[in-house]
């Protein structure tokens, strides 16, 4: 079944570059062993690929393609987000819905919308049952008088495989089959609710996604390796999925990719500048761009934070002064403007700060869990979808083929580990999804 293409509408709003239609990427390049390794270990891909570059061109700011980050930093001195507010006003229409979450990126975006005097009529919140997003989104929408929809994914075994292949193939086999394979079902629920969607993807460009208080030790020779292991690597990732000799080889390749990127960053400011650029050039390119590319088959994504205006503001201060608190202060500033203009009352102003991001104690607990290699439990939706996918015998056979030593589809997986994964996919949802994506990309019978 081919989904309705909402990106082909001639009445596109100005302000963001059009997403290039990749249908489906005009190629069927399979997932490589290194890509699968990085998916499992880091949660996204570190190595560059033609697929990722083509998708990123449609979404990433022009400034990220500058020859040097120093030149980009020197050329941008935006003191406020007023230019971005003007652009956002052009991106909101009656058929646009705001994705409401409990995060600060969403709050900043909403404050910019309100301060611009733009009427936003509808919003929705995705409820995975593992956080406060639904509660926070409902409180904000009620205070602002928005039409609000809470969407809970409905997992059905009958469509699980079809939806997973549909989304992952549209992403160039970059998106995890378990983490995103259920999204087509969500989009079907939202089909009559919105034609375009505005969201806060990329907001962490300004706040240092990979920051850690230990950045001050960047001058130590061992710091890069420790940072890669404790800050970049997923806790308790299933490294044993790969045969020992394959695992050592792939680990060396991915480590060299990270270490070479940070070579020469021997001061705290230089390290932070490079880690901010790493977030843009690796995580946005290899995670956000594929998700947006695949999603654009169902609706028109409008992401104001993936623009030159936001990047200019994000880099208008030295790296040492960027923090999550900066976003909260700017949010309060723009909410004050909206209140002064009468566009926002006191109740709505208070709602925007309902249950803000985790406290320092919550962040400390997450840091300790990471150091102890204890991952957070996967959302119930992921566990249910992993079980539904694992029930497809075609997929099980395709995954086993990835562990056939010397076979045409051998990716260096350990047969015993693969069997343990197939026996209990809900215990390692992300790993199962990464392996399932690789299997679907390599075997012709799995391609729709």
Secondary structure, 3 states (H helix, E strand, C coil): CCCCCCCCCCCCCCCCCCCCCCCCCCCCCCCCHHHHHHHHHHCCCCCCCHHHHHHHHHHCCHHHHCCCHHHHHHHCCCCCCHHHHHHHHHHCCCCEEEECCCCHHHHHHHHHHHHCCCCCCEEEEECCCCCCHHHHHHHHHHHHCCEEEEECCCCCHHHHHHHHHHHHHHCCCCCCHHHHCCHHHHHHHHCCCCCEEECCCCHHHHCCCCCCHHHHHCCCCCHHHHHHHHHHCCCCCCHHHECHHHHHHHHHHHHHHHHHHCCCCCCHHHHHHHHHHHHHHHHHHHHHHHHHHHHCCCCEEECCCCCHHHHHHHCCCCHHHCCHHHHHHHHHHHHHHHHHCCCCCHHHHHHCCCCCCCCHHHHHHHHHHHHCCCCCCCCHHHHHHHHHHHCCHHHHHHHHHCCCCCCCCCCCECHHHHHHHHHCHHHCHHHHHHHHHHHHHHCHHHCC
